[in-house]
Amino acid sequence: MDTHRRAHRQSLYRPIDPYTTGMLDVGDGHILYYEECGRADGVPVIGLHGGPGGGASPAMRRFFDPTRYRIILFDQRGCGRSHPYSSLHANTTAHLVSDMEKLRTHLGVDRWLVFGGSWGVTLALSYARQHADHVLAMVLRGIFLCTQKELNWFYRDGANILFPDAWANFVEPLSVQEREDVLGSYYARMQVDNVDARRRDVLAWAAWESALISMSARLDGPAPDPYRADALSRIETHYFAHRGFLEQDGALLDAAKSFTHLPATLVQGRYDMVTPVRAAWELAKAWPNAHLDIVPDAGHAAGEPGIIDALVRATDAYARRFG
């Protein structure tokens, strides 16, 4: 099946019975939204959204055949339909990993396929190094290891060389002094309690990412949704200013040695400007059981035809293997 036919097939997918939603109290004042659809006795798969702070989109369901998968999605702390919204309190990678385990136990899942994109990759790898015994396999898209060099590429020196016009818009709200540390400066600005007072900053932060996310992204595209942008921008700056709350730079690449027995498919756009291909290449080299699929005509977005095709081929293959 060619790329466009496969993309079309997936666009027609709809959740089938049973389709349920729920709220799970995970402590620290956080209550998480989750949903299930597909086949009740299908291969369990947990979908990890990006950002952090992006929230789970219904479009994430399209990557899984609902007649073969039990599809589980949830909104991570502080975003989407979880409460409290845009909260940074008790919101770290360790908390999110713990939340995944609580959700797995709550739903009675023994082992599941872990599927994630961008920040979802960081979270998936963080989960696997602690709970590999509950992972069937992984499908990861837009590889992001939350290293200093990746953060520097996107927020200091790298992407701004290729997109000086979008970068100019991004840093325009900042003073000359603040531009010496764009990430740190935006993080400080996001601490303002008043939502209206920080709106210009959260929109500028979200617009920078939107401008580079796909091969067809445009500077004059639709403005980010202010509500979604607030959680995305606050939580991203919170995590990135703390280097993903990882104990050392490069921790996830080192940790891959502890779960190299797990099968994995890594899907990476050749022209990904948000998370460049180098991290995917390095991870594949460190993980003998991981297959790297570099899509030649794609960027970072999950919705690009070549990315959809590669992800669907991967999940179909694992459904046959584990179903």
C-alpha positions as CSV (number, residue, x, y, z in Angstrom):
1,M,0.0,0.0,0.0
2,D,1.5,3.3,-1.0
3,T,2.0,6.3,1.3
4,H,-1.1,8.2,0.3
5,R,-3.4,5.3,0.3
6,R,-2.2,4.2,3.7
7,A,-2.6,7.8,5.0
8,H,-6.1,7.9,3.7
9,R,-6.9,4.5,5.2
10,Q,-5.8,5.7,8.6
11,S,-7.8,9.0,8.3
12,L,-11.0,6.9,8.1
13,Y,-10.3,5.1,11.4
14,R,-12.8,5.8,14.1
15,P,-12.9,4.4,17.7
16,I,-15.0,1.3,18.0
17,D,-16.7,-0.1,21.1
18,P,-15.6,-0.2,23.7
19,Y,-14.7,3.5,23.9
20,T,-14.3,4.7,27.5
21,T,-12.8,7.8,29.2
22,G,-11.8,8.2,32.8
23,M,-10.0,10.4,35.3
24,L,-7.3,8.9,37.5
25,D,-6.1,10.6,40.7
26,V,-2.3,10.1,40.7
27,G,-1.6,12.2,43.8
28,D,0.1,15.5,44.3
29,G,-3.2,17.2,43.4
30,H,-3.1,15.9,39.8
31,I,-5.9,14.1,38.1
32,L,-5.2,12.6,34.7
33,Y,-7.6,12.1,31.8
34,Y,-7.3,8.9,29.9
35,E,-9.2,7.1,27.2
36,E,-9.5,3.7,25.6
37,C,-10.8,2.5,22.3
38,G,-10.4,-0.3,19.9
39,R,-10.5,-4.0,20.7
40,A,-10.9,-4.9,24.4
41,D,-8.7,-8.0,24.1
42,G,-6.3,-6.5,21.6
43,V,-2.6,-5.7,22.0
44,P,-2.4,-3.0,24.6
45,V,-0.6,0.2,23.4
46,I,0.1,3.3,25.3
47,G,0.4,6.5,23.3
48,L,2.7,9.2,24.7
49,H,2.1,12.7,23.3
50,G,4.7,15.3,22.8
51,G,5.6,18.7,24.2
52,P,5.8,18.1,27.1
53,G,2.5,19.8,27.6
54,G,0.9,19.1,24.2
55,G,-1.9,16.8,25.3
56,A,-3.2,13.7,23.5
57,S,-4.9,14.3,20.2
58,P,-7.7,12.1,18.7
59,A,-5.4,12.0,15.6
60,M,-3.1,9.7,17.6
61,R,-5.6,6.9,17.2
62,R,-5.0,6.7,13.5
63,F,-1.7,4.9,13.9
64,F,-3.3,1.8,15.3
65,D,-5.7,-0.7,13.8
66,P,-8.6,-0.7,16.2
67,T,-9.6,-4.3,15.3
68,R,-6.2,-5.4,16.6
69,Y,-5.2,-2.9,19.3
70,R,-6.5,-1.8,22.7
71,I,-5.6,1.8,22.3
72,I,-4.8,3.8,25.5
73,L,-4.1,7.5,25.4
74,F,-3.7,10.0,28.3
75,D,-3.0,13.6,29.0
76,Q,0.2,14.1,31.0
77,R,0.2,16.3,34.1
78,G,-0.9,19.8,33.6
79,C,-2.2,19.6,30.0
80,G,-5.0,18.5,27.8
81,R,-8.0,17.4,29.9
82,S,-6.0,16.7,33.0
83,H,-6.2,18.8,36.1
84,P,-5.0,21.3,37.3
85,Y,-4.3,22.8,33.9
86,S,-0.9,24.4,33.1
87,S,0.4,23.4,36.5
88,L,4.1,22.9,37.1
89,H,3.7,21.6,40.6
90,A,5.0,18.1,41.1
91,N,5.5,17.9,37.4
92,T,8.8,16.1,36.5
93,T,9.8,13.1,34.3
94,A,9.9,10.9,37.4
95,H,6.3,11.9,38.1
96,L,5.2,11.0,34.6
97,V,6.9,7.6,34.6
98,S,5.1,6.9,37.9
99,D,1.8,8.0,36.4
100,M,2.2,5.6,33.5
101,E,2.7,2.7,36.0
102,K,-0.4,3.8,38.0
103,L,-2.4,3.9,34.8
104,R,-1.1,0.5,33.6
105,T,-2.0,-1.1,37.0
106,H,-5.4,0.7,37.0
107,L,-6.3,-0.7,33.6
108,G,-5.1,-4.2,34.4
109,V,-2.4,-4.2,31.7
110,D,0.6,-6.6,32.1
111,R,2.7,-5.5,29.1
112,W,2.1,-2.9,26.5
113,L,3.5,-1.5,23.3
114,V,4.9,2.0,24.1
115,F,4.4,4.5,21.3
116,G,5.7,8.1,21.5
117,G,6.8,11.0,19.4
118,S,9.2,13.9,20.2
119,W,9.0,14.5,24.0
120,G,7.0,11.2,24.0
121,V,10.3,9.5,23.0
122,T,12.0,11.0,26.0
123,L,9.2,9.7,28.3
124,A,9.1,6.3,26.6
125,L,12.8,5.8,27.1
126,S,12.6,7.0,30.7
127,Y,9.8,4.5,31.3
128,A,11.6,1.6,29.6
129,R,14.8,1.9,31.7
130,Q,12.7,1.5,34.9
131,H,10.0,-0.8,33.7
132,A,11.3,-2.8,30.7
133,D,9.5,-5.9,32.0
134,H,6.2,-4.3,31.2
135,V,7.2,-3.3,27.6
136,L,6.4,-5.4,24.6
137,A,8.2,-3.2,22.1
138,M,8.5,0.5,21.2
139,V,7.6,2.6,18.3
140,L,9.2,6.0,18.5
141,R,8.9,9.0,16.2
142,G,11.0,12.2,16.0
143,I,13.7,11.0,18.3
144,F,14.4,13.5,21.2
145,L,16.8,12.5,24.0
146,C,16.6,15.9,25.8
147,T,20.4,16.5,25.6
148,Q,22.1,19.9,25.8
149,K,23.1,19.8,22.2
150,E,19.5,19.2,21.1
151,L,18.2,22.0,23.2
152,N,21.0,24.3,21.9
153,W,20.1,23.4,18.4
154,F,16.5,24.6,18.8
155,Y,16.9,27.4,21.3
156,R,20.4,28.8,20.7
157,D,22.5,28.0,17.7
158,G,21.2,25.8,14.9
159,A,17.6,26.1,13.7
160,N,17.8,29.9,13.9
161,I,20.5,29.8,11.1
162,L,18.1,28.1,8.7
163,F,15.0,30.1,9.9
164,P,16.2,33.6,10.7
165,D,12.8,35.1,10.0
166,A,10.9,32.8,12.4
167,W,13.7,33.2,15.0
168,A,13.3,37.0,14.7
169,N,9.7,36.7,15.6
170,F,10.5,34.3,18.4
171,V,13.0,36.5,20.2
172,E,11.2,39.8,19.4
173,P,9.5,40.0,22.9
174,L,12.9,39.6,24.6
175,S,15.4,42.3,25.6
176,V,18.9,42.2,24.1
177,Q,20.2,40.8,27.4
178,E,17.4,38.1,27.6
179,R,18.4,36.9,24.1
180,E,21.7,35.7,25.5
181,D,19.7,32.8,27.1
182,V,16.5,32.5,25.2
183,L,15.3,29.3,27.0
184,G,16.1,30.6,30.4
185,S,14.5,33.9,29.7
186,Y,11.3,32.4,28.5
187,Y,11.2,30.1,31.4
188,A,11.4,33.0,33.8
189,R,8.6,34.8,31.9
190,M,6.4,31.7,32.1
191,Q,6.4,32.0,35.9
192,V,4.1,34.9,35.8
193,D,0.9,33.8,37.5
194,N,-1.5,36.0,35.4
195,V,-2.6,34.1,32.3
196,D,-3.3,37.3,30.4
197,A,0.1,38.8,31.3
198,R,2.0,35.9,29.9
199,R,-0.1,35.3,26.8
200,R,2.2,37.1,24.4
201,D,5.1,35.1,25.5
202,V,3.4,31.7,25.4
203,L,2.1,32.4,21.8
204,A,5.6,33.4,20.7
205,W,7.1,30.2,22.2
206,A,4.4,28.0,20.5
207,A,4.7,29.8,17.2
208,W,8.4,29.1,16.9
209,E,7.8,25.4,17.2
210,S,4.8,25.5,14.8
211,A,6.9,27.3,12.2
212,L,9.4,24.5,12.0
213,I,7.3,21.4,12.7
214,S,6.7,20.2,9.1
215,M,8.0,20.5,5.6
216,S,4.9,22.6,4.7
217,A,4.9,24.8,7.8
218,R,4.5,28.6,7.1
219,L,5.2,31.7,9.1
220,D,1.8,33.0,8.0
221,G,0.0,29.9,9.1
222,P,-2.7,29.9,11.8
223,A,-1.8,31.4,15.1
224,P,-1.4,28.9,18.0
225,D,-4.5,28.3,20.1
226,P,-3.9,30.4,23.3
227,Y,-5.3,27.9,25.7
228,R,-3.2,24.9,24.4
229,A,-0.2,27.2,24.0
230,D,-0.3,28.2,27.7
231,A,0.3,24.6,29.0
232,L,2.7,23.7,26.2
233,S,4.9,26.7,26.7
234,R,4.9,26.7,30.5
235,I,5.6,23.0,30.7
236,E,8.1,22.8,27.9
237,T,10.2,25.6,29.4
238,H,9.9,24.0,32.8
239,Y,11.2,20.7,31.6
240,F,13.8,22.0,29.2
241,A,15.3,24.5,31.7
242,H,15.8,21.5,34.0
243,R,17.2,19.3,31.1
244,G,14.3,17.0,31.3
245,F,14.9,16.3,35.0
246,L,17.5,13.7,33.9
247,E,20.4,13.0,36.2
248,Q,23.0,13.7,33.6
249,D,23.4,14.8,30.0
250,G,23.0,11.9,27.7
251,A,21.4,9.7,30.3
252,L,18.9,8.2,28.0
253,L,21.4,7.1,25.4
254,D,23.4,5.4,28.1
255,A,20.3,3.8,29.5
256,A,19.5,2.2,26.2
257,K,22.0,-0.5,27.1
258,S,19.7,-1.7,29.8
259,F,16.8,-2.5,27.4
260,T,18.5,-3.4,24.1
261,H,16.7,-6.7,24.2
262,L,13.4,-5.0,23.4
263,P,12.4,-4.6,19.8
264,A,11.8,-1.1,18.6
265,T,11.1,0.9,15.4
266,L,12.5,4.4,15.2
267,V,10.8,6.7,12.6
268,Q,12.6,9.9,11.8
269,G,12.1,12.6,9.2
270,R,15.2,13.3,7.2
271,Y,14.5,17.1,7.3
272,D,13.3,17.2,10.9
273,M,14.2,20.7,12.1
274,V,12.9,20.3,15.7
275,T,14.7,17.0,16.6
276,P,17.4,16.5,13.9
277,V,18.2,13.0,12.7
278,R,21.5,12.7,14.6
279,A,19.9,11.6,17.8
280,A,17.9,8.9,16.0
281,W,21.1,7.7,14.4
282,E,23.0,7.6,17.7
283,L,20.1,5.8,19.5
284,A,19.9,3.2,16.7
285,K,23.7,2.5,16.9
286,A,23.3,1.9,20.7
287,W,20.3,-0.3,20.3
288,P,20.9,-3.5,18.2
289,N,17.2,-4.5,18.2
290,A,16.0,-1.1,17.0
291,H,15.2,-0.6,13.3
292,L,15.7,3.0,12.1
293,D,13.4,4.1,9.4
294,I,14.5,7.5,8.0
295,V,11.7,9.1,5.9
296,P,13.3,11.0,3.1
297,D,10.6,13.6,2.5
298,A,9.4,14.5,6.0
299,G,10.1,16.8,8.9
300,H,9.0,16.5,12.5
301,A,5.2,16.4,12.3
302,A,3.4,13.1,13.0
303,G,0.8,13.9,10.3
304,E,3.2,14.1,7.3
305,P,2.3,11.3,4.8
306,G,5.6,9.5,4.9
307,I,5.7,9.5,8.7
308,I,2.1,8.1,8.9
309,D,3.1,5.4,6.5
310,A,6.1,4.3,8.5
311,L,4.3,4.4,11.8
312,V,1.4,2.4,10.5
313,R,3.7,-0.2,8.9
314,A,5.4,-0.5,12.3
315,T,2.3,-0.9,14.4
316,D,0.8,-3.3,11.9
317,A,3.9,-5.5,12.1
318,Y,3.8,-5.5,15.9
319,A,0.1,-6.3,15.9
320,R,0.9,-9.4,13.9
321,R,3.8,-10.3,16.1
322,F,2.0,-9.9,19.5
323,G,-1.6,-10.4,18.6
